[in-house]
Amino acid sequence: MGRMGFTYDDYEMQSGDLKWGGIKMVQDRSFEEIKVGEHASFSKTISEADVYAFAGITGDFNPLHINQVAAAKGLFKKRVAHGLLTASLISTVLGTALPGAGTIYLSKELNFRAPAYIGDTLTAEVEVLEKKEDKKIIIFKTTVVNQEGKLVIDGRAKVMKP
């Protein structure tokens, strides 16, 4: 029977980049090499398992997320993904791509513009707006859009890249 899952031993570090099975999982960009205007993104299709796992981790069992019958009576007429599950994709970009490993989240501004549904493919994108050299702080424009290009979240993030 094939191996299920993976262990820490499956990971390897090479020059600051985390790899799993030869695939780069986390980049490590220095503050100095990051330029205003750069951007990075991450895409994920939200599954029913993602929504249930997020509910279990956070304790947010709002029927809007986990009960189709109850959700059908609400504003959106079907189950929606948790807003912070959707927003967490922004954190994925910041922590794994731009700036990458070691990034410290300082603040986040989120504006929820549309619901994300189970089965939606979401793309979180960050763009460098400003760098504050003295404290190694970077300000990002952040967005999450669905597979139709509809804006789900917009906002800003402030991070430190030591």
Secondary structure in CASP SS format (residue, H / E / C, confidence):
PFRMAT SS
TARGET T0000
AUTHOR 0000-0000-0000
METHOD secondary structure of the structure
MODEL  1
M C 1.00
G C 1.00
R C 1.00
M C 1.00
G C 1.00
F C 1.00
T C 1.00
Y H 1.00
D H 1.00
D H 1.00
Y E 1.00
E E 1.00
M E 1.00
Q E 1.00
S C 1.00
G C 1.00
D E 1.00
L E 1.00
K E 1.00
W E 1.00
G C 1.00
G C 1.00
I E 1.00
K E 1.00
M E 1.00
V E 1.00
Q C 1.00
D E 1.00
R C 1.00
S C 1.00
F C 1.00
E C 1.00
E C 1.00
I C 1.00
K C 1.00
V C 1.00
G C 1.00
E C 1.00
H E 1.00
A E 1.00
S E 1.00
F E 1.00
S E 1.00
K E 1.00
T E 1.00
I C 1.00
S C 1.00
E H 1.00
A H 1.00
D H 1.00
V H 1.00
Y H 1.00
A H 1.00
F H 1.00
A H 1.00
G H 1.00
I H 1.00
T H 1.00
G C 1.00
D C 1.00
F C 1.00
N C 1.00
P H 1.00
L H 1.00
H H 1.00
I H 1.00
N C 1.00
Q H 1.00
V H 1.00
A H 1.00
A H 1.00
A H 1.00
K C 1.00
G C 1.00
L C 1.00
F C 1.00
K C 1.00
K C 1.00
R C 1.00
V E 1.00
A C 1.00
H C 1.00
G H 1.00
L H 1.00
L H 1.00
T H 1.00
A H 1.00
S H 1.00
L H 1.00
I H 1.00
S H 1.00
T H 1.00
V H 1.00
L H 1.00
G H 1.00
T H 1.00
A C 1.00
L C 1.00
P C 1.00
G E 1.00
A C 1.00
G C 1.00
T C 1.00
I E 1.00
Y E 1.00
L E 1.00
S E 1.00
K E 1.00
E E 1.00
L E 1.00
N E 1.00
F E 1.00
R C 1.00
A C 1.00
P C 1.00
A C 1.00
Y E 1.00
I C 1.00
G C 1.00
D C 1.00
T E 1.00
L E 1.00
T E 1.00
A E 1.00
E E 1.00
V E 1.00
E E 1.00
V E 1.00
L E 1.00
E E 1.00
K E 1.00
K E 1.00
E C 1.00
D C 1.00
K C 1.00
K C 1.00
I E 1.00
I E 1.00
I E 1.00
F E 1.00
K E 1.00
T E 1.00
T E 1.00
V E 1.00
V E 1.00
N C 1.00
Q C 1.00
E C 1.00
G C 1.00
K C 1.00
L E 1.00
V E 1.00
I E 1.00
D E 1.00
G E 1.00
R E 1.00
A E 1.00
K E 1.00
V E 1.00
M E 1.00
K C 1.00
P C 1.00
END
